[in-house]
Amino acid sequence: MTEERTLVTTPFDAESTAGEVVAHLDLTGRRAVVTGATSGIGVETARALAGAGAEVTLAVRNTGEGERVAEDIRATTGNERVHVAPLDLSDQASVADFTATWAGPLHMLVNNAGVMMTPERRTPEGWELQFATNHLGHFALATGLHGALAEADRARVVGVTSVGHLSSGIDFDDIHFRERPYDPAVAYGQSKTAVVLFAVEANRRWSGDGITVNAAHPGAVMETELTRHLSEEEVNEAVSRGGYHFKSPQQGAATSVMLATWPPIEGVGGRYFEDCNEARRHTPEARAGVADHAVDPEAAVRLWEASMAEIVLAARG
């Protein structure tokens, strides 16, 4: 990424809410999938899209909780076209079932679900859980839904990343911590770098199909299940070290919703946004912006090829 290109700016900022972003939009006739939509910014992302008239599918692990959230969204928006479907991103069979049963065009895919700073855990494939969930699950989901996205009119894909990506690039020699000691923060950072690299490469490959792909950093939002593996001391340390200003879930959802819906950014893709605007290149002076390692086109190609190889191998059993 270079500063020579003009960065995309919008009328929205860190204080904007998802509802404000879609306040004057009509999404009637457009269909959306939001992963991880049972808490925090996932709920508010789905609510904003439904409030603007979109048909929204909550793709969630806990369908009982998903139905409760769906009913709340229907009640608060008046939109009855809110559905629930099972999806466990750490389970490749679950992802395959979801993509196989999807029918018709898909206009908006918001890859919102994620896990953060988990103890060392592995999927049946031996994949490290954070990378498997935050990246590989969403990679398989998006590639599996490519046909539906291409069928739609000007589809958009949004990957939710984090400022945590600054802490780690991709260790292609040991992505799954099979040799190096497991570090939950490094694993999390690596998985969130992967989200940005996916946006870079998917947009390059798919823009010709009318699909744009971007990455969104929502900001620090404490009212979410994402931080459930952090102790109070770890949260306080992160606040002190990072100087975070915490957002409400409605504010945290704004950047994702803006990328999924806002008409003036039609055709803009392969970029990283924070506070509803395209981020500048990260510098050591500020814990913000996008790291060079997260938008490196060569790393993006390498990650795509490695991810596809792992998905294909998993599908073969």
Phi, psi and chi 1 to 4 in degrees:
 res  aa     phi    psi   chi1   chi2   chi3   chi4
   1 MET       -  135.8  178.2  176.8  175.9      -
   2 THR  -123.9  158.8   67.4      -      -      -
   3 GLU   -85.4    1.0  -62.2  -62.6  -19.1      -
   4 GLU   -69.2  -34.4  -64.8  175.7   -1.6      -
   5 ARG   -77.0  138.4  172.3  171.1   55.4   73.6
   6 THR   -68.3  128.3  -58.9      -      -      -
   7 LEU   -76.3  147.0  -60.4  177.5      -      -
   8 VAL   -77.0  128.3  174.9      -      -      -
   9 THR  -121.2  155.4   59.4      -      -      -
  10 THR  -134.9  172.4   78.7      -      -      -
  11 PRO   -75.4   -4.4  -11.9   26.4      -      -
  12 PHE   -97.5  162.4  -49.0  111.0      -      -
  13 ASP  -148.1 -163.8   57.4   25.1      -      -
  14 ALA   -63.7  -24.6      -      -      -      -
  15 GLU   -88.9  -12.5  -58.2  -62.3  -40.6      -
  16 SER   -67.2  149.9  -60.1      -      -      -
  17 THR  -107.7  162.9   66.2      -      -      -
  18 ALA   -61.4  -37.7      -      -      -      -
  19 GLY   -62.6  -37.9      -      -      -      -
  20 GLU   -67.1  -35.0  -69.6  168.2  -12.3      -
  21 VAL   -62.9  -39.5  169.4      -      -      -
  22 VAL  -100.5   10.2  -63.2      -      -      -
  23 ALA   -54.0  -33.4      -      -      -      -
  24 HIS  -115.9   19.4  -57.7  -67.3      -      -
  25 LEU  -104.6  147.8  -60.5 -177.3      -      -
  26 ASP  -118.0  108.6 -177.7    0.4      -      -
  27 LEU  -100.9   16.5  -59.6  179.3      -      -
  28 THR   -55.9  132.4  -56.9      -      -      -
  29 GLY    91.3   -6.8      -      -      -      -
  30 ARG  -105.4  146.6  -59.1 -174.4   74.9   78.7
  31 ARG  -116.8  140.4  -54.5  170.6   77.5 -156.9
  32 ALA  -133.4  149.4      -      -      -      -
  33 VAL  -121.1  130.0  167.9      -      -      -
  34 VAL  -122.9  119.4 -178.9      -      -      -
  35 THR   -85.2  152.5   68.7      -      -      -
  36 GLY    62.9   41.0      -      -      -      -
  37 ALA   -99.0   37.2      -      -      -      -
  38 THR  -109.0   -0.6   54.3      -      -      -
  39 SER  -158.1  164.4   65.8      -      -      -
  40 GLY    53.0 -135.2      -      -      -      -
  41 ILE   -70.6  -22.3   64.5  174.0      -      -
  42 GLY   -63.2  -43.7      -      -      -      -
  43 VAL   -61.5  -45.8  173.3      -      -      -
  44 GLU   -72.9  -28.1  -60.6  -50.5  -36.0      -
  45 THR   -64.0  -49.7  -62.3      -      -      -
  46 ALA   -62.8  -41.2      -      -      -      -
  47 ARG   -62.8  -43.2 -168.8 -171.5  -48.3  -81.7
  48 ALA   -64.7  -42.6      -      -      -      -
  49 LEU   -65.0  -43.8  -62.5  176.8      -      -
  50 ALA   -65.4  -38.0      -      -      -      -
  51 GLY   -63.2  -26.0      -      -      -      -
  52 ALA   -91.5    4.5      -      -      -      -
  53 GLY   104.0   -1.3      -      -      -      -
  54 ALA   -72.6  153.4      -      -      -      -
  55 GLU   -84.9  121.8  177.0 -177.0  -19.5      -
  56 VAL  -121.0  131.4 -177.6      -      -      -
  57 THR  -108.4  122.7  -64.2      -      -      -
  58 LEU   -86.3  111.7  -44.4 -178.5      -      -
  59 ALA   -97.4  106.8      -      -      -      -
  60 VAL  -139.9  156.6  -61.1      -      -      -
  61 ARG   -73.4  -45.5  -74.7 -175.1  -59.3  172.6
  62 ASN   -98.0   97.4 -175.3  -24.8      -      -
  63 THR   -71.6  -27.4   53.7      -      -      -
  64 GLY   -62.3  -47.3      -      -      -      -
  65 GLU   -66.3  -35.6 -177.0   65.2   10.5      -
  66 GLY   -60.7  -40.7      -      -      -      -
  67 GLU   -65.3  -37.4  -69.2  -69.7   -6.2      -
  68 ARG   -63.2  -44.7 -175.5 -165.5   66.9   76.9
  69 VAL   -65.7  -41.8  170.6      -      -      -
  70 ALA   -60.0  -41.7      -      -      -      -
  71 GLU   -64.7  -39.0 -176.0   54.5   39.5      -
  72 ASP   -64.1  -42.4  176.7   65.2      -      -
  73 ILE   -66.0  -41.6  -67.6  174.3      -      -
  74 ARG   -59.4  -42.9  -65.2 -177.4 -163.6  113.6
  75 ALA   -67.4  -38.6      -      -      -      -
  76 THR   -83.4  -20.8   56.8      -      -      -
  77 THR  -108.9  -20.9   64.7      -      -      -
  78 GLY    77.0    8.7      -      -      -      -
  79 ASN   -99.1  115.1 -175.6  -13.3      -      -
  80 GLU   -83.3   -8.1  -67.3  -62.4  -41.8      -
  81 ARG   -88.8   57.1  -62.8  178.7  -56.6  -80.8
  82 VAL  -121.8  119.0 -178.9      -      -      -
  83 HIS  -118.6  166.1  -44.3  -65.3      -      -
  84 VAL  -128.6  135.3  177.5      -      -      -
  85 ALA  -139.4  142.8      -      -      -      -
  86 PRO   -72.7  135.9   26.7  -33.4      -      -
  87 LEU  -156.8  118.5  176.6   65.6      -      -
  88 ASP  -113.6  107.4 -178.2  -12.5      -      -
  89 LEU   -68.5  -17.7  -70.7  159.0      -      -
  90 SER   -84.8   -2.6   68.3      -      -      -
  91 ASP  -118.7  107.0 -179.3  -12.1      -      -
  92 GLN   -62.9  -30.1  -74.9  -68.1  -55.8      -
  93 ALA   -66.2  -38.3      -      -      -      -
  94 SER   -64.8  -42.2  174.8      -      -      -
  95 VAL   -62.8  -44.2  177.6      -      -      -
  96 ALA   -62.6  -39.0      -      -      -      -
  97 ASP   -63.0  -41.9  -73.8  -15.3      -      -
  98 PHE   -62.7  -49.1 -175.8   94.8      -      -
  99 THR   -67.7  -32.8   59.4      -      -      -
 100 ALA   -70.1  -29.9      -      -      -      -
 101 THR   -92.7   -8.9   55.6      -      -      -
 102 TRP   -71.3  134.4 -177.4  -92.4      -      -
 103 ALA  -128.7  138.0      -      -      -      -
 104 GLY    90.0  178.6      -      -      -      -
 105 PRO   -70.3  155.0   26.7  -35.0      -      -
 106 LEU  -129.8  119.2  175.1   60.9      -      -
 107 HIS   -92.8  -29.7  -56.7   86.6      -      -
 108 MET  -139.6  123.8  -64.8  166.0  -80.1      -
 109 LEU  -120.1  113.8  172.0   60.8      -      -
 110 VAL  -108.8  106.1 -177.4      -      -      -
 111 ASN   -84.0   82.5  -68.4  -31.2      -      -
 112 ASN   -96.4  -30.7  167.5   81.7      -      -
 113 ALA   -62.3  152.6      -      -      -      -
 114 GLY  -175.8  163.1      -      -      -      -
 115 VAL  -123.6  154.9  -67.0      -      -      -
 116 MET  -139.5  129.0  175.7 -178.3  179.1      -
 117 MET    55.4   43.3  -57.6  -79.5  -80.2      -
 118 THR   -76.0  155.4   61.9      -      -      -
 119 PRO   -59.3  164.0  -19.7   30.9      -      -
 120 GLU   -64.0  117.3 -176.2  171.8    8.8      -
 121 ARG  -141.0  154.5  -64.3  177.5 -174.6  168.0
 122 ARG  -133.5  150.8  -62.3 -171.9  179.1  -83.3
 123 THR   -81.7  171.4   67.1      -      -      -
 124 PRO   -57.0  -25.8  -28.7   36.7      -      -
 125 GLU   -77.1   -7.6  -63.8   84.0    4.6      -
 126 GLY    87.9    9.8      -      -      -      -
 127 TRP   -78.8  142.1  -60.7  -19.5      -      -
 128 GLU   -63.1  134.6 -172.6  -83.9  -45.0      -
 129 LEU   -61.0  -43.0 -178.9   64.6      -      -
 130 GLN   -66.0  -42.0  -65.2 -173.3   81.2      -
 131 PHE   -68.5  -39.0 -166.0   81.5      -      -
 132 ALA   -64.0  -41.2      -      -      -      -
 133 THR   -81.1  -53.4  -57.0      -      -      -
 134 ASN   -71.1  -32.2  -61.9  -12.7      -      -
 135 HIS  -114.0  -62.0  169.9   61.5      -      -
 136 LEU   -62.8  -37.8  -71.5  172.1      -      -
 137 GLY   -62.3  -46.4      -      -      -      -
 138 HIS   -70.0  -32.7  -79.0  129.5      -      -
 139 PHE   -61.0  -48.1  178.8   89.8      -      -
 140 ALA   -65.1  -37.2      -      -      -      -
 141 LEU   -64.2  -50.7  179.0   66.5      -      -
 142 ALA   -65.4  -44.2      -      -      -      -
 143 THR   -67.7  -34.6   54.0      -      -      -
 144 GLY   -68.2  -26.9      -      -      -      -
 145 LEU   -98.1    9.3  -68.6  171.5      -      -
 146 HIS   -56.5  -42.0  174.1  -95.0      -      -
 147 GLY   -61.0  -41.7      -      -      -      -
 148 ALA   -67.2  -37.3      -      -      -      -
 149 LEU   -67.6  -41.2  -67.8  162.6      -      -
 150 ALA   -67.5  -30.7      -      -      -      -
 151 GLU   -69.6  -27.0 -176.7 -177.1  -14.5      -
 152 ALA   -75.0  165.2      -      -      -      -
 153 ASP   -91.4  106.2  179.1   25.8      -      -
 154 ARG    60.0   64.1  -54.7 -178.9  -51.0  -81.2
 155 ALA   -74.4  152.9      -      -      -      -
 156 ARG  -131.6  139.4  -61.9 -171.7 -172.5 -175.4
 157 VAL  -118.8  133.1  179.4      -      -      -
 158 VAL  -124.7  126.8 -178.2      -      -      -
 159 GLY  -106.2  127.2      -      -      -      -
 160 VAL   -86.6  117.7  176.6      -      -      -
 161 THR  -110.7 -154.5 -176.4      -      -      -
 162 SER  -161.2  156.6  165.6      -      -      -
 163 VAL   -60.7  -19.6   69.5      -      -      -
 164 GLY   -59.4  -17.7      -      -      -      -
 165 HIS   -62.8  -21.3   86.4  -84.8      -      -
 166 LEU   -63.2  -23.6  -62.2  174.2      -      -
 167 SER   -81.3  -14.1   67.7      -      -      -
 168 SER  -161.8  134.8  178.4      -      -      -
 169 GLY   -84.5 -162.9      -      -      -      -
 170 ILE   -95.2  124.0  -52.9  -65.4      -      -
 171 ASP   -88.6   88.5 -174.4  -23.0      -      -
 172 PHE   -64.4  -19.2  -72.6  102.2      -      -
 173 ASP   -81.1  -18.5  -66.3  -34.5      -      -
 174 ASP  -158.0   61.1 -169.8   16.1      -      -
 175 ILE   -57.0  -39.9  -73.2  176.0      -      -
 176 HIS   -98.5   17.1  -64.7  -66.9      -      -
 177 PHE    56.5   44.3  -67.6   84.0      -      -
 178 ARG   -83.5  -24.0  -66.3 -172.0  173.4  105.0
 179 GLU  -113.1  -44.3  -58.1  -65.0  -27.6      -
 180 ARG   -82.3  155.4   53.9 -179.1  169.3  151.1
 181 PRO   -62.5  140.2  -20.3   32.0      -      -
 182 TYR   -72.4  131.6  178.6   71.6      -      -
 183 ASP  -129.8  113.7 -177.0  -43.2      -      -
 184 PRO   -60.3  -35.0   18.9  -30.8      -      -
 185 ALA   -70.7  -41.7      -      -      -      -
 186 VAL   -66.0  -41.6  172.2      -      -      -
 187 ALA   -62.2  -41.5      -      -      -      -
 188 TYR   -64.4  -47.6  178.2   68.0      -      -
 189 GLY   -58.7  -42.8      -      -      -      -
 190 GLN   -61.0  -43.2  177.5 -179.0 -115.8      -
 191 SER   -65.5  -34.6   73.3      -      -      -
 192 LYS   -79.4  -27.8  -71.3  -56.9 -175.7  177.3
 193 THR   -63.5  -39.6  -74.0      -      -      -
 194 ALA   -60.7  -35.6      -      -      -      -
 195 VAL   -61.0  -41.7  171.6      -      -      -
 196 VAL   -70.7  -43.9 -170.9      -      -      -
 197 LEU   -61.7  -35.9  -71.0  172.5      -      -
 198 PHE   -60.5  -43.1  171.2   77.9      -      -
 199 ALA   -60.8  -40.9      -      -      -      -
 200 VAL   -61.4  -50.6  171.2      -      -      -
 201 GLU   -78.9  -39.1 -178.0   61.3    9.6      -
 202 ALA   -62.6  -39.9      -      -      -      -
 203 ASN   -64.7  -39.3 -167.3   76.7      -      -
 204 ARG   -62.6  -42.5 -174.9 -175.2   71.9   82.6
 205 ARG   -76.1  -33.8  -71.5  171.9  179.2 -103.0
 206 TRP  -107.0   -7.5  -65.1   -9.0      -      -
 207 SER   -60.4  -30.7   59.1      -      -      -
 208 GLY   -66.9  -19.0      -      -      -      -
 209 ASP   -91.9    7.6  -60.5  -39.8      -      -
 210 GLY    80.4   19.0      -      -      -      -
 211 ILE  -110.0  126.7  -55.9  167.2      -      -
 212 THR  -110.6  144.5   54.1      -      -      -
 213 VAL  -132.1  128.8 -170.8      -      -      -
 214 ASN  -137.6  164.7  -73.8  -69.1      -      -
 215 ALA  -113.3  140.7      -      -      -      -
 216 ALA  -124.7  126.4      -      -      -      -
 217 HIS   -95.1  115.5  167.3   40.3      -      -
 218 PRO   -77.0  -14.2   29.5  -36.1      -      -
 219 GLY    93.4  178.5      -      -      -      -
 220 ALA   -84.8  117.2      -      -      -      -
 221 VAL  -127.5  113.0 -179.2      -      -      -
 222 MET   -85.4  -21.4  -73.9  -53.5  -61.9      -
 223 GLU   -83.0   64.6  -63.6  176.3   52.4      -
 224 THR  -153.1  157.1  173.4      -      -      -
 225 GLU   -74.3  -11.6  -74.3  -67.5  -58.8      -
 226 LEU   -59.3  -33.9 -172.7   64.0      -      -
 227 THR   -92.5   15.9   56.2      -      -      -
 228 ARG   -66.3  -18.3   62.5 -173.0  177.8  -86.0
 229 HIS   -91.7    2.3  -65.2  -69.3      -      -
 230 LEU   -99.7  138.8  -63.9  179.6      -      -
 231 SER   -78.2  166.0   66.8      -      -      -
 232 GLU   -60.4  -36.7 -177.3  177.3   -9.1      -
 233 GLU   -65.0  -40.6  -69.5   75.5   13.8      -
 234 GLU   -66.7  -38.2  -72.2  171.6  -39.8      -
 235 VAL   -63.5  -46.1  169.9      -      -      -
 236 ASN   -63.1  -38.3  -69.3  -24.7      -      -
 237 GLU   -64.9  -42.4 -179.3 -176.8   -6.7      -
 238 ALA   -62.5  -40.8      -      -      -      -
 239 VAL   -63.3  -45.9  172.7      -      -      -
 240 SER   -64.2  -44.8  175.7      -      -      -
 241 ARG   -71.5  -40.2 -175.0  175.6   62.9 -110.4
 242 GLY   -90.6  -16.4      -      -      -      -
 243 GLY    62.0   38.8      -      -      -      -
 244 TYR   -69.9  145.8  -64.5  123.3      -      -
 245 HIS  -107.5  117.2  167.1   70.6      -      -
 246 PHE   -80.1  141.8  -73.5  103.3      -      -
 247 LYS  -105.5  160.5  -62.9 -178.1  178.3 -176.8
 248 SER   -76.6  160.7   68.8      -      -      -
 249 PRO   -56.7  -34.9  -28.3   36.9      -      -
 250 GLN   -65.2  -37.8  -66.3   83.4   -2.8      -
 251 GLN   -73.0  -38.6  -69.0  170.6  -33.2      -
 252 GLY   -62.6  -30.8      -      -      -      -
 253 ALA   -80.2  -12.0      -      -      -      -
 254 ALA   -61.7  -42.4      -      -      -      -
 255 THR   -66.8  -42.8  -58.4      -      -      -
 256 SER   -61.0  -45.9  -65.0      -      -      -
 257 VAL   -65.5  -39.1  170.1      -      -      -
 258 MET   -60.8  -44.9 -173.5  -83.5  -63.1      -
 259 LEU   -67.2  -30.4  -72.4  171.6      -      -
 260 ALA   -80.0  -20.1      -      -      -      -
 261 THR  -132.2  -29.2   66.0      -      -      -
 262 TRP   -68.4  118.7 -159.5   51.3      -      -
 263 PRO   -57.5  -40.1  -27.4   37.2      -      -
 264 PRO   -63.5  -15.1  -27.8   37.9      -      -
 265 ILE   -99.1   18.7   60.8  166.9      -      -
 266 GLU   -53.7  128.0 -173.0   64.4   52.0      -
 267 GLY    85.8   -5.6      -      -      -      -
 268 VAL   -84.9  125.5  172.0      -      -      -
 269 GLY  -153.4  171.7      -      -      -      -
 270 GLY    71.4   28.2      -      -      -      -
 271 ARG  -128.1  168.9  -51.8 -168.7 -168.8 -171.3
 272 TYR  -117.5  126.0  175.4  103.9      -      -
 273 PHE  -119.6  145.8  -73.7   74.6      -      -
 274 GLU  -142.8  146.0   58.5 -171.5    6.7      -
 275 ASP    51.9   38.2  -63.6  -24.5      -      -
 276 CYS    68.9   12.9  -65.9      -      -      -
 277 ASN  -136.7  154.7  -70.1  -86.1      -      -
 278 GLU   -63.9  134.0 -174.3  178.4    0.9      -
 279 ALA   -80.4  150.4      -      -      -      -
 280 ARG   -80.1  168.3  -65.2 -173.0  175.1  -82.0
 281 ARG   -64.9  137.9 -174.4  162.9   62.0   92.4
 282 HIS   -65.8  139.3  170.5   67.8      -      -
 283 THR  -126.2  153.6   59.8      -      -      -
 284 PRO   -60.0  -21.7  -23.6   34.2      -      -
 285 GLU   -72.9  -21.0  -65.7   75.7   30.0      -
 286 ALA  -133.3  135.5      -      -      -      -
 287 ARG   -86.0   69.0 -171.3  162.5  174.7   76.5
 288 ALA  -160.7  178.4      -      -      -      -
 289 GLY    82.5  178.6      -      -      -      -
 290 VAL  -111.8  133.9   59.8      -      -      -
 291 ALA   -73.9  146.3      -      -      -      -
 292 ASP   -57.3  -36.3  -72.7  -17.9      -      -
 293 HIS   -67.2  -17.7   64.6 -116.5      -      -
 294 ALA   -87.7  -14.2      -      -      -      -
 295 VAL  -122.6   18.5  -71.1      -      -      -
 296 ASP   -72.6  114.3  177.4   -0.2      -      -
 297 PRO   -62.3  -31.8   19.5  -30.5      -      -
 298 GLU   -69.1  -41.4  -66.9 -176.7    2.7      -
 299 ALA   -64.9  -35.3      -      -      -      -
 300 ALA   -64.0  -43.1      -      -      -      -
 301 VAL   -64.1  -44.9  171.4      -      -      -
 302 ARG   -62.6  -41.0 -171.7  175.7 -179.7 -175.5
 303 LEU   -66.2  -42.5  177.6   64.0      -      -
 304 TRP   -57.2  -48.1 -175.9  -77.1      -      -
 305 GLU   -65.2  -40.3  -67.1  173.0  -12.1      -
 306 ALA   -66.8  -40.8      -      -      -      -
 307 SER   -66.1  -44.2  -58.2      -      -      -
 308 MET   -62.2  -39.6 -173.7   60.7   73.5      -
 309 ALA   -62.8  -40.8      -      -      -      -
 310 GLU   -68.6  -40.8  -64.2 -139.6   84.2      -
 311 ILE   -64.4  -44.2  -62.0  -58.7      -      -
 312 VAL   -63.5  -43.5  169.3      -      -      -
 313 LEU   -62.4  -41.1 -171.0   60.6      -      -
 314 ALA   -64.5  -38.2      -      -      -      -
 315 ALA   -65.9  -29.2      -      -      -      -
 316 ARG   -78.1  -12.0  -68.3  174.8  178.5  169.0
 317 GLY    81.9      -      -      -      -      -
